[in-house]
Amino acid sequence: PTNGSRLALALNFAVFYHQVLKQPDKACLLAKAAFDDAVSMMDQLEDEHYQETSTLMRTLRDNLTAWTNQLMEAGLGAD
């Protein structure tokens, strides 16, 4: 779950759902799942991979926060 390529793919896929497919609810679900899976493994991460993983996770979290706020403002809610 903390593999940089996996996290980058999840991030890009979530952005694709949000911006291209206009499905912010699915984008949020994907970003949250990737973030939650990775955060549970952060303490086991080697130093050489920690920086890349934490940067990707920060971007996932930031996008998830923004998208969730947009959904709440639109009255759609997010699970």
C-alpha positions, -999 to +999 in steps of 0.1 A: +000+000+000+029+024+004+045+018-029+052+051-046+040+039-080+008+025-065+000+057-047+008+078-077-015+056-098-043+059-072-038+097-071-040+100-109-070+077-111-088+097-085-081+129-103-093+113-135-126+104-118-130+139-104-120+160-134-127+139-165-155+116-155-171+142-132-176+116-105-163+133-073-179+107-050-159+079-066-128+100-066-132+105-029-137+068-023-106+059-043-084+086-027-096+076+008-090+039+003-054+045-010-047+069+018-061+047+046-042+016+032-009+035+031-012+053+065-016+020+083+018+010+069+038+042+073+056+031+105+070+001+087+085+022+058+122+024+052+137+059+052+145+059+015+108+055+006+093+076+033+097+110+016+081+099-017+053+081+001+045+110+025+045+135-004+020+114-023-001+108+008-002+145+015-014+152-020-041+125-017-052+140+016-053+175+002-073+165-028-097+144-006-102+173+017-109+197-011-132+173-029-151+164+002-157+201+010-169+206-026-194+178-022-206+191+012-211+226-002-230+211-032-252+192-007-242+158-021-223+145+009-194+121+008-191+087+024 
